[in-house]
Amino acid sequence: MPLAVLLAGLTGSGKTTVAQTLAEHGYVRLSVDEEVHRLHGRYGVDYPEHTYFERERPVVDAIRERFVKEIEAGNDVVLDHGLWHRSERDAWRQAAREAGGHPLVVYLPADREELLRRLTERNQRKDANALTVTAEALDDFFARFDPPADDEEVIVHSGEVDVLVTALTKARGR
């Protein structure tokens, strides 16, 4: 049964790094942010920030279609998307199950100071995963984020990639 790894974490928590690492281990990596960037350019530079969600919506739908097709084809998938709300995670888990996959949430917790440090560095870049995030915006992100609950099948990522890969391998064997 293919694994469907659903990354849950705030902006700057390390989702893209984990997704890229899992891609090196054979997972198909699907990134909403990179697809929005490919289609529309840089957030707040090539289009107004307030139009992001209307641009993101069709991309999420297209990524979900590919997600399902990859799982149906027997491929392990990692979704590089924040999944801030329980309802979002539930919908992606359901899609994975209906496609014949085993969904697992990988939660990337990070404290505010660490996220601010990472975002300060990232704010200087110009790639698809770079966007300017202020301290005030980060506080808003924390307020809107639903950490995974005890009743969700979750692996809390400690930052050790080898530990995560081992945990995912064990989960496949269940």
MODELLER restraints for C-alpha pairs under 7 A, 6 or more apart:
rsr = mdl.restraints
at = mdl.atoms
rsr.add(forms.Gaussian(group=physical.xy_distance, feature=features.Distance(at['CA:1:A'], at['CA:74:A']), mean=6.99, stdev=0.5))
rsr.add(forms.Gaussian(group=physical.xy_distance, feature=features.Distance(at['CA:1:A'], at['CA:100:A']), mean=6.78, stdev=0.5))
rsr.add(forms.Gaussian(group=physical.xy_distance, feature=features.Distance(at['CA:1:A'], at['CA:101:A']), mean=5.59, stdev=0.5))
rsr.add(forms.Gaussian(group=physical.xy_distance, feature=features.Distance(at['CA:1:A'], at['CA:102:A']), mean=6.42, stdev=0.5))
rsr.add(forms.Gaussian(group=physical.xy_distance, feature=features.Distance(at['CA:2:A'], at['CA:71:A']), mean=6.16, stdev=0.5))
rsr.add(forms.Gaussian(group=physical.xy_distance, feature=features.Distance(at['CA:2:A'], at['CA:74:A']), mean=5.45, stdev=0.5))
rsr.add(forms.Gaussian(group=physical.xy_distance, feature=features.Distance(at['CA:2:A'], at['CA:75:A']), mean=5.62, stdev=0.5))
rsr.add(forms.Gaussian(group=physical.xy_distance, feature=features.Distance(at['CA:2:A'], at['CA:76:A']), mean=4.82, stdev=0.5))
rsr.add(forms.Gaussian(group=physical.xy_distance, feature=features.Distance(at['CA:2:A'], at['CA:101:A']), mean=4.94, stdev=0.5))
rsr.add(forms.Gaussian(group=physical.xy_distance, feature=features.Distance(at['CA:2:A'], at['CA:102:A']), mean=6.12, stdev=0.5))
rsr.add(forms.Gaussian(group=physical.xy_distance, feature=features.Distance(at['CA:3:A'], at['CA:76:A']), mean=4.76, stdev=0.5))
rsr.add(forms.Gaussian(group=physical.xy_distance, feature=features.Distance(at['CA:3:A'], at['CA:77:A']), mean=6.29, stdev=0.5))
rsr.add(forms.Gaussian(group=physical.xy_distance, feature=features.Distance(at['CA:3:A'], at['CA:101:A']), mean=5.64, stdev=0.5))
rsr.add(forms.Gaussian(group=physical.xy_distance, feature=features.Distance(at['CA:3:A'], at['CA:102:A']), mean=4.84, stdev=0.5))
rsr.add(forms.Gaussian(group=physical.xy_distance, feature=features.Distance(at['CA:3:A'], at['CA:103:A']), mean=5.90, stdev=0.5))
rsr.add(forms.Gaussian(group=physical.xy_distance, feature=features.Distance(at['CA:3:A'], at['CA:172:A']), mean=6.67, stdev=0.5))
rsr.add(forms.Gaussian(group=physical.xy_distance, feature=features.Distance(at['CA:4:A'], at['CA:76:A']), mean=5.94, stdev=0.5))
rsr.add(forms.Gaussian(group=physical.xy_distance, feature=features.Distance(at['CA:4:A'], at['CA:77:A']), mean=4.90, stdev=0.5))
rsr.add(forms.Gaussian(group=physical.xy_distance, feature=features.Distance(at['CA:4:A'], at['CA:78:A']), mean=5.93, stdev=0.5))
rsr.add(forms.Gaussian(group=physical.xy_distance, feature=features.Distance(at['CA:4:A'], at['CA:96:A']), mean=6.34, stdev=0.5))
rsr.add(forms.Gaussian(group=physical.xy_distance, feature=features.Distance(at['CA:4:A'], at['CA:101:A']), mean=6.18, stdev=0.5))
rsr.add(forms.Gaussian(group=physical.xy_distance, feature=features.Distance(at['CA:4:A'], at['CA:102:A']), mean=5.79, stdev=0.5))
rsr.add(forms.Gaussian(group=physical.xy_distance, feature=features.Distance(at['CA:4:A'], at['CA:103:A']), mean=4.50, stdev=0.5))
rsr.add(forms.Gaussian(group=physical.xy_distance, feature=features.Distance(at['CA:4:A'], at['CA:104:A']), mean=6.13, stdev=0.5))
rsr.add(forms.Gaussian(group=physical.xy_distance, feature=features.Distance(at['CA:5:A'], at['CA:77:A']), mean=6.06, stdev=0.5))
rsr.add(forms.Gaussian(group=physical.xy_distance, feature=features.Distance(at['CA:5:A'], at['CA:78:A']), mean=4.55, stdev=0.5))
rsr.add(forms.Gaussian(group=physical.xy_distance, feature=features.Distance(at['CA:5:A'], at['CA:79:A']), mean=6.18, stdev=0.5))
rsr.add(forms.Gaussian(group=physical.xy_distance, feature=features.Distance(at['CA:5:A'], at['CA:103:A']), mean=5.96, stdev=0.5))
rsr.add(forms.Gaussian(group=physical.xy_distance, feature=features.Distance(at['CA:5:A'], at['CA:104:A']), mean=5.08, stdev=0.5))
rsr.add(forms.Gaussian(group=physical.xy_distance, feature=features.Distance(at['CA:5:A'], at['CA:105:A']), mean=5.91, stdev=0.5))
rsr.add(forms.Gaussian(group=physical.xy_distance, feature=features.Distance(at['CA:5:A'], at['CA:106:A']), mean=6.68, stdev=0.5))
rsr.add(forms.Gaussian(group=physical.xy_distance, feature=features.Distance(at['CA:6:A'], at['CA:78:A']), mean=6.12, stdev=0.5))
rsr.add(forms.Gaussian(group=physical.xy_distance, feature=features.Distance(at['CA:6:A'], at['CA:79:A']), mean=5.21, stdev=0.5))
rsr.add(forms.Gaussian(group=physical.xy_distance, feature=features.Distance(at['CA:6:A'], at['CA:104:A']), mean=5.99, stdev=0.5))
rsr.add(forms.Gaussian(group=physical.xy_distance, feature=features.Distance(at['CA:6:A'], at['CA:105:A']), mean=4.65, stdev=0.5))
rsr.add(forms.Gaussian(group=physical.xy_distance, feature=features.Distance(at['CA:6:A'], at['CA:106:A']), mean=6.01, stdev=0.5))
rsr.add(forms.Gaussian(group=physical.xy_distance, feature=features.Distance(at['CA:7:A'], at['CA:15:A']), mean=6.25, stdev=0.5))
rsr.add(forms.Gaussian(group=physical.xy_distance, feature=features.Distance(at['CA:7:A'], at['CA:79:A']), mean=6.17, stdev=0.5))
rsr.add(forms.Gaussian(group=physical.xy_distance, feature=features.Distance(at['CA:7:A'], at['CA:80:A']), mean=6.11, stdev=0.5))
rsr.add(forms.Gaussian(group=physical.xy_distance, feature=features.Distance(at['CA:7:A'], at['CA:81:A']), mean=6.35, stdev=0.5))
rsr.add(forms.Gaussian(group=physical.xy_distance, feature=features.Distance(at['CA:7:A'], at['CA:82:A']), mean=6.30, stdev=0.5))
rsr.add(forms.Gaussian(group=physical.xy_distance, feature=features.Distance(at['CA:7:A'], at['CA:83:A']), mean=6.88, stdev=0.5))
rsr.add(forms.Gaussian(group=physical.xy_distance, feature=features.Distance(at['CA:7:A'], at['CA:105:A']), mean=5.83, stdev=0.5))
rsr.add(forms.Gaussian(group=physical.xy_distance, feature=features.Distance(at['CA:7:A'], at['CA:106:A']), mean=4.93, stdev=0.5))
rsr.add(forms.Gaussian(group=physical.xy_distance, feature=features.Distance(at['CA:7:A'], at['CA:107:A']), mean=6.05, stdev=0.5))
rsr.add(forms.Gaussian(group=physical.xy_distance, feature=features.Distance(at['CA:8:A'], at['CA:82:A']), mean=5.00, stdev=0.5))
rsr.add(forms.Gaussian(group=physical.xy_distance, feature=features.Distance(at['CA:8:A'], at['CA:83:A']), mean=5.09, stdev=0.5))
rsr.add(forms.Gaussian(group=physical.xy_distance, feature=features.Distance(at['CA:8:A'], at['CA:84:A']), mean=6.31, stdev=0.5))
rsr.add(forms.Gaussian(group=physical.xy_distance, feature=features.Distance(at['CA:8:A'], at['CA:105:A']), mean=6.69, stdev=0.5))
rsr.add(forms.Gaussian(group=physical.xy_distance, feature=features.Distance(at['CA:8:A'], at['CA:106:A']), mean=6.07, stdev=0.5))
rsr.add(forms.Gaussian(group=physical.xy_distance, feature=features.Distance(at['CA:8:A'], at['CA:107:A']), mean=4.78, stdev=0.5))
rsr.add(forms.Gaussian(group=physical.xy_distance, feature=features.Distance(at['CA:8:A'], at['CA:108:A']), mean=6.20, stdev=0.5))
rsr.add(forms.Gaussian(group=physical.xy_distance, feature=features.Distance(at['CA:9:A'], at['CA:15:A']), mean=6.85, stdev=0.5))
rsr.add(forms.Gaussian(group=physical.xy_distance, feature=features.Distance(at['CA:9:A'], at['CA:82:A']), mean=5.29, stdev=0.5))
rsr.add(forms.Gaussian(group=physical.xy_distance, feature=features.Distance(at['CA:9:A'], at['CA:84:A']), mean=6.63, stdev=0.5))
rsr.add(forms.Gaussian(group=physical.xy_distance, feature=features.Distance(at['CA:9:A'], at['CA:107:A']), mean=5.96, stdev=0.5))
rsr.add(forms.Gaussian(group=physical.xy_distance, feature=features.Distance(at['CA:9:A'], at['CA:108:A']), mean=5.03, stdev=0.5))
rsr.add(forms.Gaussian(group=physical.xy_distance, feature=features.Distance(at['CA:9:A'], at['CA:109:A']), mean=6.27, stdev=0.5))
rsr.add(forms.Gaussian(group=physical.xy_distance, feature=features.Distance(at['CA:10:A'], at['CA:82:A']), mean=6.16, stdev=0.5))
rsr.add(forms.Gaussian(group=physical.xy_distance, feature=features.Distance(at['CA:12:A'], at['CA:115:A']), mean=5.61, stdev=0.5))
rsr.add(forms.Gaussian(group=physical.xy_distance, feature=features.Distance(at['CA:12:A'], at['CA:118:A']), mean=6.15, stdev=0.5))
rsr.add(forms.Gaussian(group=physical.xy_distance, feature=features.Distance(at['CA:12:A'], at['CA:119:A']), mean=6.01, stdev=0.5))
rsr.add(forms.Gaussian(group=physical.xy_distance, feature=features.Distance(at['CA:13:A'], at['CA:108:A']), mean=5.88, stdev=0.5))
rsr.add(forms.Gaussian(group=physical.xy_distance, feature=features.Distance(at['CA:13:A'], at['CA:109:A']), mean=6.65, stdev=0.5))
rsr.add(forms.Gaussian(group=physical.xy_distance, feature=features.Distance(at['CA:13:A'], at['CA:110:A']), mean=5.77, stdev=0.5))
rsr.add(forms.Gaussian(group=physical.xy_distance, feature=features.Distance(at['CA:13:A'], at['CA:115:A']), mean=6.50, stdev=0.5))
rsr.add(forms.Gaussian(group=physical.xy_distance, feature=features.Distance(at['CA:14:A'], at['CA:108:A']), mean=6.88, stdev=0.5))
rsr.add(forms.Gaussian(group=physical.xy_distance, feature=features.Distance(at['CA:15:A'], at['CA:80:A']), mean=6.13, stdev=0.5))
rsr.add(forms.Gaussian(group=physical.xy_distance, feature=features.Distance(at['CA:16:A'], at['CA:80:A']), mean=6.01, stdev=0.5))
rsr.add(forms.Gaussian(group=physical.xy_distance, feature=features.Distance(at['CA:19:A'], at['CA:29:A']), mean=6.24, stdev=0.5))
rsr.add(forms.Gaussian(group=physical.xy_distance, feature=features.Distance(at['CA:19:A'], at['CA:78:A']), mean=6.09, stdev=0.5))
rsr.add(forms.Gaussian(group=physical.xy_distance, feature=features.Distance(at['CA:19:A'], at['CA:80:A']), mean=6.02, stdev=0.5))
rsr.add(forms.Gaussian(group=physical.xy_distance, feature=features.Distance(at['CA:23:A'], at['CA:29:A']), mean=5.74, stdev=0.5))
rsr.add(forms.Gaussian(group=physical.xy_distance, feature=features.Distance(at['CA:27:A'], at['CA:76:A']), mean=4.92, stdev=0.5))
rsr.add(forms.Gaussian(group=physical.xy_distance, feature=features.Distance(at['CA:27:A'], at['CA:77:A']), mean=5.00, stdev=0.5))
rsr.add(forms.Gaussian(group=physical.xy_distance, feature=features.Distance(at['CA:27:A'], at['CA:78:A']), mean=6.16, stdev=0.5))
rsr.add(forms.Gaussian(group=physical.xy_distance, feature=features.Distance(at['CA:28:A'], at['CA:76:A']), mean=6.19, stdev=0.5))
rsr.add(forms.Gaussian(group=physical.xy_distance, feature=features.Distance(at['CA:28:A'], at['CA:77:A']), mean=4.59, stdev=0.5))
rsr.add(forms.Gaussian(group=physical.xy_distance, feature=features.Distance(at['CA:28:A'], at['CA:78:A']), mean=6.08, stdev=0.5))
rsr.add(forms.Gaussian(group=physical.xy_distance, feature=features.Distance(at['CA:29:A'], at['CA:77:A']), mean=6.00, stdev=0.5))
rsr.add(forms.Gaussian(group=physical.xy_distance, feature=features.Distance(at['CA:29:A'], at['CA:78:A']), mean=5.00, stdev=0.5))
rsr.add(forms.Gaussian(group=physical.xy_distance, feature=features.Distance(at['CA:29:A'], at['CA:79:A']), mean=6.17, stdev=0.5))
rsr.add(forms.Gaussian(group=physical.xy_distance, feature=features.Distance(at['CA:29:A'], at['CA:80:A']), mean=6.89, stdev=0.5))
rsr.add(forms.Gaussian(group=physical.xy_distance, feature=features.Distance(at['CA:30:A'], at['CA:63:A']), mean=6.78, stdev=0.5))
rsr.add(forms.Gaussian(group=physical.xy_distance, feature=features.Distance(at['CA:30:A'], at['CA:78:A']), mean=6.31, stdev=0.5))
rsr.add(forms.Gaussian(group=physical.xy_distance, feature=features.Distance(at['CA:30:A'], at['CA:79:A']), mean=5.07, stdev=0.5))
rsr.add(forms.Gaussian(group=physical.xy_distance, feature=features.Distance(at['CA:30:A'], at['CA:80:A']), mean=5.78, stdev=0.5))
rsr.add(forms.Gaussian(group=physical.xy_distance, feature=features.Distance(at['CA:31:A'], at['CA:79:A']), mean=6.30, stdev=0.5))
rsr.add(forms.Gaussian(group=physical.xy_distance, feature=features.Distance(at['CA:31:A'], at['CA:80:A']), mean=4.63, stdev=0.5))
rsr.add(forms.Gaussian(group=physical.xy_distance, feature=features.Distance(at['CA:31:A'], at['CA:81:A']), mean=6.30, stdev=0.5))
rsr.add(forms.Gaussian(group=physical.xy_distance, feature=features.Distance(at['CA:32:A'], at['CA:59:A']), mean=6.50, stdev=0.5))
rsr.add(forms.Gaussian(group=physical.xy_distance, feature=features.Distance(at['CA:32:A'], at['CA:60:A']), mean=6.28, stdev=0.5))
rsr.add(forms.Gaussian(group=physical.xy_distance, feature=features.Distance(at['CA:32:A'], at['CA:63:A']), mean=6.96, stdev=0.5))
rsr.add(forms.Gaussian(group=physical.xy_distance, feature=features.Distance(at['CA:32:A'], at['CA:80:A']), mean=6.69, stdev=0.5))
rsr.add(forms.Gaussian(group=physical.xy_distance, feature=features.Distance(at['CA:32:A'], at['CA:81:A']), mean=6.01, stdev=0.5))
rsr.add(forms.Gaussian(group=physical.xy_distance, feature=features.Distance(at['CA:33:A'], at['CA:128:A']), mean=6.46, stdev=0.5))
rsr.add(forms.Gaussian(group=physical.xy_distance, feature=features.Distance(at['CA:33:A'], at['CA:129:A']), mean=6.44, stdev=0.5))
rsr.add(forms.Gaussian(group=physical.xy_distance, feature=features.Distance(at['CA:34:A'], at['CA:128:A']), mean=5.16, stdev=0.5))
rsr.add(forms.Gaussian(group=physical.xy_distance, feature=features.Distance(at['CA:34:A'], at['CA:129:A']), mean=6.72, stdev=0.5))
rsr.add(forms.Gaussian(group=physical.xy_distance, feature=features.Distance(at['CA:35:A'], at['CA:59:A']), mean=6.82, stdev=0.5))
rsr.add(forms.Gaussian(group=physical.xy_distance, feature=features.Distance(at['CA:36:A'], at['CA:55:A']), mean=6.94, stdev=0.5))
rsr.add(forms.Gaussian(group=physical.xy_distance, feature=features.Distance(at['CA:36:A'], at['CA:56:A']), mean=6.19, stdev=0.5))
rsr.add(forms.Gaussian(group=physical.xy_distance, feature=features.Distance(at['CA:36:A'], at['CA:59:A']), mean=6.56, stdev=0.5))
rsr.add(forms.Gaussian(group=physical.xy_distance, feature=features.Distance(at['CA:37:A'], at['CA:128:A']), mean=5.25, stdev=0.5))
rsr.add(forms.Gaussian(group=physical.xy_distance, feature=features.Distance(at['CA:40:A'], at['CA:46:A']), mean=6.99, stdev=0.5))
rsr.add(forms.Gaussian(group=physical.xy_distance, feature=features.Distance(at['CA:42:A'], at['CA:128:A']), mean=6.66, stdev=0.5))
rsr.add(forms.Gaussian(group=physical.xy_distance, feature=features.Distance(at['CA:43:A'], at['CA:49:A']), mean=5.95, stdev=0.5))
rsr.add(forms.Gaussian(group=physical.xy_distance, feature=features.Distance(at['CA:43:A'], at['CA:131:A']), mean=6.34, stdev=0.5))
rsr.add(forms.Gaussian(group=physical.xy_distance, feature=features.Distance(at['CA:68:A'], at['CA:95:A']), mean=6.71, stdev=0.5))
rsr.add(forms.Gaussian(group=physical.xy_distance, feature=features.Distance(at['CA:68:A'], at['CA:96:A']), mean=6.47, stdev=0.5))
rsr.add(forms.Gaussian(group=physical.xy_distance, feature=features.Distance(at['CA:68:A'], at['CA:99:A']), mean=5.64, stdev=0.5))
rsr.add(forms.Gaussian(group=physical.xy_distance, feature=features.Distance(at['CA:71:A'], at['CA:77:A']), mean=6.95, stdev=0.5))
rsr.add(forms.Gaussian(group=physical.xy_distance, feature=features.Distance(at['CA:71:A'], at['CA:99:A']), mean=5.96, stdev=0.5))
rsr.add(forms.Gaussian(group=physical.xy_distance, feature=features.Distance(at['CA:71:A'], at['CA:100:A']), mean=6.69, stdev=0.5))
rsr.add(forms.Gaussian(group=physical.xy_distance, feature=features.Distance(at['CA:71:A'], at['CA:101:A']), mean=5.88, stdev=0.5))
rsr.add(forms.Gaussian(group=physical.xy_distance, feature=features.Distance(at['CA:72:A'], at['CA:99:A']), mean=5.26, stdev=0.5))
rsr.add(forms.Gaussian(group=physical.xy_distance, feature=features.Distance(at['CA:72:A'], at['CA:100:A']), mean=6.26, stdev=0.5))
rsr.add(forms.Gaussian(group=physical.xy_distance, feature=features.Distance(at['CA:83:A'], at['CA:89:A']), mean=5.80, stdev=0.5))
rsr.add(forms.Gaussian(group=physical.xy_distance, feature=features.Distance(at['CA:84:A'], at['CA:145:A']), mean=4.92, stdev=0.5))
rsr.add(forms.Gaussian(group=physical.xy_distance, feature=features.Distance(at['CA:84:A'], at['CA:146:A']), mean=5.71, stdev=0.5))
rsr.add(forms.Gaussian(group=physical.xy_distance, feature=features.Distance(at['CA:85:A'], at['CA:145:A']), mean=6.26, stdev=0.5))
rsr.add(forms.Gaussian(group=physical.xy_distance, feature=features.Distance(at['CA:85:A'], at['CA:146:A']), mean=5.16, stdev=0.5))
rsr.add(forms.Gaussian(group=physical.xy_distance, feature=features.Distance(at['CA:86:A'], at['CA:146:A']), mean=6.26, stdev=0.5))
rsr.add(forms.Gaussian(group=physical.xy_distance, feature=features.Distance(at['CA:86:A'], at['CA:148:A']), mean=6.93, stdev=0.5))
rsr.add(forms.Gaussian(group=physical.xy_distance, feature=features.Distance(at['CA:93:A'], at['CA:103:A']), mean=5.35, stdev=0.5))
rsr.add(forms.Gaussian(group=physical.xy_distance, feature=features.Distance(at['CA:96:A'], at['CA:102:A']), mean=6.52, stdev=0.5))
rsr.add(forms.Gaussian(group=physical.xy_distance, feature=features.Distance(at['CA:96:A'], at['CA:103:A']), mean=5.91, stdev=0.5))
rsr.add(forms.Gaussian(group=physical.xy_distance, feature=features.Distance(at['CA:97:A'], at['CA:103:A']), mean=6.82, stdev=0.5))
rsr.add(forms.Gaussian(group=physical.xy_distance, feature=features.Distance(at['CA:104:A'], at['CA:153:A']), mean=5.87, stdev=0.5))
rsr.add(forms.Gaussian(group=physical.xy_distance, feature=features.Distance(at['CA:104:A'], at['CA:154:A']), mean=6.09, stdev=0.5))
rsr.add(forms.Gaussian(group=physical.xy_distance, feature=features.Distance(at['CA:105:A'], at['CA:153:A']), mean=6.26, stdev=0.5))
rsr.add(forms.Gaussian(group=physical.xy_distance, feature=features.Distance(at['CA:105:A'], at['CA:154:A']), mean=4.72, stdev=0.5))
rsr.add(forms.Gaussian(group=physical.xy_distance, feature=features.Distance(at['CA:105:A'], at['CA:155:A']), mean=6.25, stdev=0.5))
rsr.add(forms.Gaussian(group=physical.xy_distance, feature=features.Distance(at['CA:106:A'], at['CA:154:A']), mean=5.69, stdev=0.5))
rsr.add(forms.Gaussian(group=physical.xy_distance, feature=features.Distance(at['CA:106:A'], at['CA:155:A']), mean=4.81, stdev=0.5))
rsr.add(forms.Gaussian(group=physical.xy_distance, feature=features.Distance(at['CA:106:A'], at['CA:156:A']), mean=5.80, stdev=0.5))
rsr.add(forms.Gaussian(group=physical.xy_distance, feature=features.Distance(at['CA:106:A'], at['CA:157:A']), mean=6.32, stdev=0.5))
rsr.add(forms.Gaussian(group=physical.xy_distance, feature=features.Distance(at['CA:107:A'], at['CA:154:A']), mean=6.70, stdev=0.5))
rsr.add(forms.Gaussian(group=physical.xy_distance, feature=features.Distance(at['CA:107:A'], at['CA:155:A']), mean=6.18, stdev=0.5))
rsr.add(forms.Gaussian(group=physical.xy_distance, feature=features.Distance(at['CA:107:A'], at['CA:156:A']), mean=4.81, stdev=0.5))
rsr.add(forms.Gaussian(group=physical.xy_distance, feature=features.Distance(at['CA:107:A'], at['CA:157:A']), mean=5.86, stdev=0.5))
rsr.add(forms.Gaussian(group=physical.xy_distance, feature=features.Distance(at['CA:108:A'], at['CA:156:A']), mean=6.31, stdev=0.5))
rsr.add(forms.Gaussian(group=physical.xy_distance, feature=features.Distance(at['CA:108:A'], at['CA:157:A']), mean=5.34, stdev=0.5))
rsr.add(forms.Gaussian(group=physical.xy_distance, feature=features.Distance(at['CA:116:A'], at['CA:135:A']), mean=6.85, stdev=0.5))
rsr.add(forms.Gaussian(group=physical.xy_distance, feature=features.Distance(at['CA:119:A'], at['CA:133:A']), mean=6.64, stdev=0.5))
rsr.add(forms.Gaussian(group=physical.xy_distance, feature=features.Distance(at['CA:122:A'], at['CA:130:A']), mean=5.67, stdev=0.5))
rsr.add(forms.Gaussian(group=physical.xy_distance, feature=features.Distance(at['CA:123:A'], at['CA:130:A']), mean=5.92, stdev=0.5))
rsr.add(forms.Gaussian(group=physical.xy_distance, feature=features.Distance(at['CA:123:A'], at['CA:131:A']), mean=5.60, stdev=0.5))
rsr.add(forms.Gaussian(group=physical.xy_distance, feature=features.Distance(at['CA:123:A'], at['CA:132:A']), mean=4.83, stdev=0.5))
rsr.add(forms.Gaussian(group=physical.xy_distance, feature=features.Distance(at['CA:123:A'], at['CA:133:A']), mean=6.95, stdev=0.5))
rsr.add(forms.Gaussian(group=physical.xy_distance, feature=features.Distance(at['CA:157:A'], at['CA:164:A']), mean=6.46, stdev=0.5))
